């Protein structure tokens, strides 16, 4: 096998609903993937980022996992401000690959 050849990673093997807006921050240091069934913003940390190195990103509503970024934490809030941002909801985390 050529070590530079692309290969399939597999698939999501387990899906769990989470609700950080109600239950507070969700953390799993083993890593997970994110999808949201209701569009909006999420603040999260990729697998090897510190809490202060968070990313805030808009998620489109989706019933599949389309973002390959491995995360370790979803914060229970998003940044507010003049253009108040709506937080994504119906959030699911996926484990696998």
C-alpha positions in Angstrom: 0.0 0.0 0.0 1.3 3.4 -0.9 1.5 5.5 2.3 0.6 8.7 0.3 -2.6 7.2 -1.1 -5.9 8.5 0.2 -8.1 6.0 2.0 -11.6 5.9 3.4 -11.8 6.7 7.1 -15.0 4.8 7.8 -18.2 6.3 9.2 -19.9 7.7 12.3 -20.5 4.7 14.6 -22.5 6.4 17.4 -24.7 9.5 17.6 -25.7 11.3 20.8 -27.9 14.3 21.2 -26.6 17.1 23.4 -28.1 20.4 24.5 -25.3 22.8 25.6 -27.7 25.8 25.6 -29.7 24.2 28.4 -27.1 21.9 30.1 -24.0 24.0 29.8 -20.7 23.2 28.1 -20.3 19.7 26.6 -16.7 18.2 26.7 -15.3 14.9 25.6 -11.5 14.9 25.4 -11.6 11.7 23.2 -13.0 13.9 20.4 -16.3 14.0 18.4 -17.9 15.5 15.3 -20.8 18.0 15.3 -24.0 18.4 13.3 -27.0 20.6 14.0 -30.6 20.0 12.8 -31.4 23.7 13.4 -29.1 26.3 11.8 -27.2 28.8 13.9 -23.8 29.5 15.5 -21.8 27.2 17.8 -18.7 28.0 19.8 -16.4 25.0 20.0 -12.8 23.8 20.5 -11.1 21.5 18.0 -9.4 18.5 19.6 -6.1 20.0 20.4 -7.1 23.6 21.1 -7.3 25.2 24.5 -10.6 26.7 25.7 -9.2 30.2 24.9 -8.6 29.0 21.3 -12.3 28.4 20.5 -13.9 28.8 17.1 -17.3 30.3 16.6 -18.9 29.2 13.3 -22.3 29.1 11.6 -23.7 25.6 11.1 -26.3 24.9 8.4 -29.1 22.6 9.4 -28.1 19.1 8.4 -29.1 15.5 9.1 -25.6 14.2 8.2 -22.2 15.0 9.5 -20.5 17.2 6.8 -17.7 18.9 8.7 -14.7 16.6 9.3 -13.3 18.7 12.2 -12.6 16.6 15.3 -13.7 18.6 18.4 -13.4 18.2 22.1 -15.8 20.9 23.5 -19.0 22.7 22.6 -19.7 25.8 24.7 -23.2 26.5 26.0 -23.2 30.1 24.7 -22.2 32.0 21.5 -21.0 35.6 21.2 -23.7 38.2 21.4 -23.4 41.8 20.3 -25.1 44.2 17.9 -26.1 41.4 15.5 -27.2 38.9 18.2 -26.4 35.5 17.0 -28.8 32.6 17.2 -27.3 29.4 18.6 -27.7 26.2 16.7 -30.0 23.7 18.3 -30.9 20.1 18.0 -27.2 19.4 18.2 -25.8 15.9 17.8 -22.3 14.6 18.4 -20.9 11.7 16.4 -18.2 9.2 17.3 -16.4 7.0 15.0 -14.1 6.8 12.0 
